[in-house]
Amino acid sequence: MQTVEIKRLLEAAREAFKDCVSLSENRLQARDELGFPPEAIIIEKDFIKIQFHGPDDERLIEVRLKLQAPDGKDVGYYAYQEDESGEFVDEFFVLY
């Protein structure tokens, strides 16, 4: 995987996270659980994983971002998944 592709994946995940927390239901739930607005979440790189599945060894790419409180404490993660053609597949927004 080339550096340009890694940067694109990280940027896609960051943008998808921003879209996810901009939904009013997610925004309110995050604010209630965290005690601060989701806009204050610090996003850190965690990992990129490639999974092979299916009879043709199709690839699923997952980018995981660590979510931290303003004080640096880990508060959850966001996972963004896309297929090998770059199409969005799924996302997971998890708070601890």
PyMOL commands that set and color helices and strands:
alter all, ss='L'
color gray80, all
select helices_A, chain A and resi 3-22+24-34+38-40
alter helices_A, ss='H'
color red, helices_A
select strands_A, chain A and resi 42-53+58-68+74-83+88-95
alter strands_A, ss='S'
color yellow, strands_A
deselect
rebuild
show_as cartoon
